[in-house]
Amino acid sequence: MINKEITLAIVELNKKIEKVRDQVVKKVGLSKIQALVLINIYNNNKNNIECSVKHIVEEFEANQGNTSSLLKRMESSGLIEKVKAKDDERKVNLVLTELGKNKILEMRDEVDKYKSRMDAEYTNENKKVFIDNMKKLEELLDLVIEED
């Protein structure tokens, strides 16, 4: 019974997290997939990792054609640009434009509003207990995954 309750609680929590994400991306005028792609490109660029179309296809386990269409629309709307790699001109990398970077900042600002509201209601002790329990659950899930 407890496992079922934990599973249901995680499912409900995930739904609420997705709802917050949906509200954030809607407020900044993006679709969910556009936001995820921007975040992925941003994180790669920030860590000096090249981000190619192939990388996006693999990262999102997506169809090459659909991904190319999405990226073309994002490029047309000024969110990203394709630049030739310095070491190999045949290779094209994705980078954020100023508009794309601004969308990242807008999303961060919106998320910070939610965090502030949660911080006001959720004590540090509650956060620590929650994080500890999530880590234990993650370790258990890793064991289950390894068994399969």
C-alpha positions as CSV (number, residue, x, y, z in Angstrom):
1,M,0.0,0.0,0.0
2,I,2.8,2.4,0.9
3,N,4.5,1.8,-2.5
4,K,1.2,2.7,-4.3
5,E,0.9,5.8,-2.2
6,I,4.4,6.9,-3.0
7,T,3.9,6.2,-6.7
8,L,0.7,8.2,-6.7
9,A,2.3,11.1,-4.8
10,I,5.2,11.2,-7.3
11,V,2.7,11.2,-10.2
12,E,0.7,14.0,-8.7
13,L,3.9,16.0,-7.9
14,N,5.1,15.5,-11.5
15,K,1.8,16.8,-12.9
16,K,2.1,19.9,-10.8
17,I,5.7,20.5,-11.8
18,E,4.6,20.1,-15.4
19,K,1.8,22.6,-14.8
20,V,4.3,25.1,-13.4
21,R,6.6,24.5,-16.4
22,D,3.6,25.0,-18.8
23,Q,2.7,28.3,-17.1
24,V,6.3,29.5,-17.3
25,V,6.8,28.8,-21.0
26,K,3.4,30.2,-21.8
27,K,4.2,33.5,-20.0
28,V,7.4,33.9,-22.1
29,G,5.7,33.0,-25.3
30,L,7.3,29.6,-26.1
31,S,6.1,26.1,-26.6
32,K,7.4,23.4,-24.2
33,I,9.7,21.9,-26.8
34,Q,11.1,25.3,-27.8
35,A,11.9,26.0,-24.1
36,L,13.5,22.6,-23.7
37,V,15.7,23.1,-26.8
38,L,16.7,26.6,-25.7
39,I,17.7,25.3,-22.3
40,N,19.6,22.5,-23.8
41,I,21.5,24.8,-26.2
42,Y,22.1,27.3,-23.4
43,N,23.6,24.6,-21.1
44,N,25.8,23.2,-23.8
45,N,27.0,26.7,-24.9
46,K,27.6,27.7,-21.2
47,N,29.8,24.6,-20.7
48,N,31.6,25.2,-24.0
49,I,30.1,22.0,-25.5
50,E,29.2,22.2,-29.2
51,C,25.5,21.7,-29.8
52,S,24.6,20.3,-33.2
53,V,21.3,19.3,-34.8
54,K,22.4,15.7,-34.3
55,H,22.9,16.4,-30.6
56,I,19.4,17.7,-30.3
57,V,18.0,14.7,-32.2
58,E,19.8,12.3,-29.8
59,E,19.1,14.3,-26.7
60,F,15.4,14.3,-27.2
61,E,15.3,11.0,-29.0
62,A,13.4,12.7,-31.8
63,N,12.9,12.3,-35.5
64,Q,15.5,14.1,-37.6
65,G,12.9,15.7,-39.9
66,N,10.7,17.0,-37.1
67,T,13.7,18.3,-35.3
68,S,15.1,20.1,-38.4
69,S,11.6,21.7,-38.9
70,L,11.5,22.8,-35.3
71,L,15.0,24.3,-35.4
72,K,14.2,26.1,-38.7
73,R,11.1,27.7,-37.1
74,M,13.2,28.7,-34.1
75,E,15.8,30.1,-36.3
76,S,13.2,32.0,-38.3
77,S,11.7,33.5,-35.2
78,G,15.2,34.7,-34.1
79,L,15.7,32.4,-31.1
80,I,18.7,30.5,-32.4
81,E,21.2,30.6,-35.2
82,K,23.3,28.0,-36.9
83,V,27.0,28.7,-37.1
84,K,29.7,26.7,-38.9
85,A,32.1,24.9,-36.5
86,K,35.6,26.5,-36.4
87,D,37.4,23.2,-36.8
88,D,35.1,21.8,-39.6
89,E,33.0,24.0,-41.9
90,R,30.8,21.0,-42.8
91,K,29.7,20.9,-39.2
92,V,26.9,23.3,-38.0
93,N,26.4,24.2,-34.3
94,L,23.4,25.8,-32.7
95,V,23.8,29.0,-30.6
96,L,21.3,31.2,-28.9
97,T,20.6,34.7,-30.3
98,E,20.1,37.6,-28.0
99,L,16.4,36.9,-28.2
100,G,17.0,33.3,-27.2
101,K,19.2,34.4,-24.3
102,N,16.5,36.8,-23.2
103,K,13.9,34.0,-23.2
104,I,16.2,32.0,-21.0
105,L,16.4,35.0,-18.6
106,E,12.6,35.5,-18.7
107,M,12.1,31.8,-17.8
108,R,14.6,32.1,-15.0
109,D,12.8,35.1,-13.6
110,E,9.4,33.3,-13.8
111,V,10.8,30.2,-12.1
112,D,12.4,32.5,-9.4
113,K,8.9,33.9,-8.6
114,Y,7.6,30.3,-7.9
115,K,10.7,29.5,-5.9
116,S,10.3,32.7,-3.8
117,R,6.7,31.7,-3.0
118,M,7.7,28.2,-2.1
119,D,10.7,29.4,0.0
120,A,8.3,31.5,2.1
121,E,6.1,28.4,2.9
122,Y,8.6,25.6,3.1
123,T,11.2,25.6,5.9
124,N,14.8,24.6,5.3
125,E,14.3,21.5,7.5
126,N,11.4,20.4,5.4
127,K,13.5,20.9,2.3
128,K,16.3,18.9,3.7
129,V,14.0,16.0,4.7
130,F,12.4,16.1,1.2
131,I,15.8,16.1,-0.6
132,D,17.1,13.2,1.6
133,N,14.0,11.2,0.9
134,M,14.2,11.9,-2.9
135,K,17.9,10.8,-2.9
136,K,16.9,7.5,-1.2
137,L,14.1,6.9,-3.6
138,E,16.5,7.7,-6.5
139,E,19.0,5.1,-5.2
140,L,16.2,2.5,-4.9
141,L,15.1,3.2,-8.4
142,D,18.7,2.9,-9.7
143,L,18.8,-0.6,-8.1
144,V,15.5,-1.6,-9.8
145,I,16.8,-0.2,-13.1
146,E,20.0,-2.2,-12.8
147,E,18.1,-5.4,-12.2
148,D,16.3,-5.1,-15.5
